[in-house]
Amino acid sequence: MINSKKYEDALEFATKKHQGQFRIGGLPYITHPVAVAKWLCDKGYDERYIVTGLFHDLLEDTDATEEEIEAIGGKEVLEAVKLLTKYKGYNMDEYVANIRKNPIAKAVKTSDRIHNLICAVECDDDFKRRYIIETIDYYLDLDEEIPKLLKRLSKSMENPIVTD
């Protein structure tokens, strides 16, 4: 993906912090941040975006600290990761509005949503329904691929809620 010391250090750190966590379907959790980072790399984003992709769930899902994230990724990466983190009592409208103001956070959230939409076919219909509605309400316009993935996910449901 990227051949740099910062990327290698970030990957090693994220892998260590997500150790023992698994995705629905049983894959190690680190496969998700790596997929998010790969999408960003494939789209031509620079190292700050890619490292943020690796780190986007660290504050929310691990014991990683802001200081550790900044030491490896830098201030811009930490700022974006903090914006991508849902803290207790967060307000969804403010959360999304703040992400949209930061180019790194916005690109990472787009990649995160795309990867989760692809993977959500493994979830139950109740989860799919909630995820589709949240995507329509907050993220539909982030990328042209999202509406297509919504339709695909909806078609995997017993009673699809998104049609052509």
N, C-alpha and C positions, 0 to 999 in steps of 0.2 A: 504494500500500500504506500507507505512513506518510509524512506530510508533515512531516519534521523535519530539522534540520541534522545531528543525530547519525546518523539513518538514512541520509541522503544521503552523509555522510562514510564510514560503514561500508560501504555498497554500493560506493562508488568504490574504497575500499581493498581490499575482497575481490575485486573485479573485476580490479584491477591485480595482486594477488598470484596469482590463479588464471589469469592470462593465459597462453595457450599450452597449457593443460591441457584435455583433452577427456573426455567421458563415453563409455561404450560406446555405439555408435550414431552418434558423431561430433559431438554437440552440445557447445558450449563448456562447460567444467566449472562455470562460475559459474551455469549454469541450475539446478544441484542446490541450492546454498545459497539461491538466490532462491526456489526451490520450497519448501524447508524453512521459510524465513522467511514465505512467503505462507500456508502452512498454519497457522502460529502466529498470524499476523495474523487470518486468517479465524476462528480459534477464540477470538479476543478477548484473546490474551495481550498484555502490555505491551511497550514498546520494548526493555527489557533482554532479553527472550526472543527477540524478532525479530532484534536485532543479534547475539545469540549464534547464532541460526540461520544468519545470514550468515557468521559467523566459525568455525563448528564444526569445519571441517577445516583451518583455517589452520596451526596448529602441526604437524599431522601431515603435511600435503601441500605446504607452501610454506616460504619462508624468513622468514615473518612472525615477529616476536619477541613475547614476553610484554609487553614495554614498549609496543610499538606497539598491541597489542590493548587493553591497559589505558588507554592515552592516548585512544583513540577510544571504547571501550565502557564503561570503568570497572572497578572491582574485582570486582563480581558477575559481569560478563560474562567477565572473564579467568578467574575461579575455575571457572565452568561449562565454558568452553572447555578448560581444563586437564583437567577430569574427563572430557571427551569425547574426549580425545586418547589414542590407544594408543601408549604409549612402548615402546621396545625392551625385551623381557623382561617385558611386562605380564602379570598374572594375570587371566584373563577373569572369574572369580568376583568378585574384588576390584573390577575395573573396573566391572562392572554394579552391584554393591552400592553403590559410591560414587556412581554416577550416580543411583541410586534415592533417595539421601539428599538430593539437591539438586533442588529443584523446577524450576529453570531447565534444568539438564542433563537431567533426566528428560523434560520436555516436548520439548526439542530432539531427544533421542535417539528419542523416539516419532515425531516428524515425519520425522526422517532415515530411520528404519526403514520407515515407510509409503512414502515417496517411492522408496526403494531397492527395495522389494518391487514397486512398480508398474513400475519401470524394468527390473527383472531379467528380464523376459520376453524381453529381447534377448540374454541371456547363454546360454552353453552349458549343457547339462543337468547337468554335473558341478558348475558354480558354483551353479546353482539348487538342487541337492540339498544342498550345504554350507550355503547361505544359509537354506534352509527349516529344516534341523536346528538351526542356530544360533538362529534366530528362535524355534523351539519351546522350545529349552532355556533361553533367556534373556529373551525379549521378548514372548511370546505374550499376556501379561496387560496390556501397556501401554495398549492401546486396542482397543475392540470391532471396529475395522476390520481389525486385523491378521489374525485367523483367516480372514476372508473373502479377504483378499489372498493369504494362504498357499495357500488352495485354488485361487485363480485362477492363481497361479504354478505350482503343481503340475500343474494341468491343461494347462499349456503344454509339459509335458515328454513325451517319448516314453513313459516309464513313470512315471506319476504316483506320488508317495509319500504324498500327503495326500488322503484321500477324505472324502466327506460322512459 
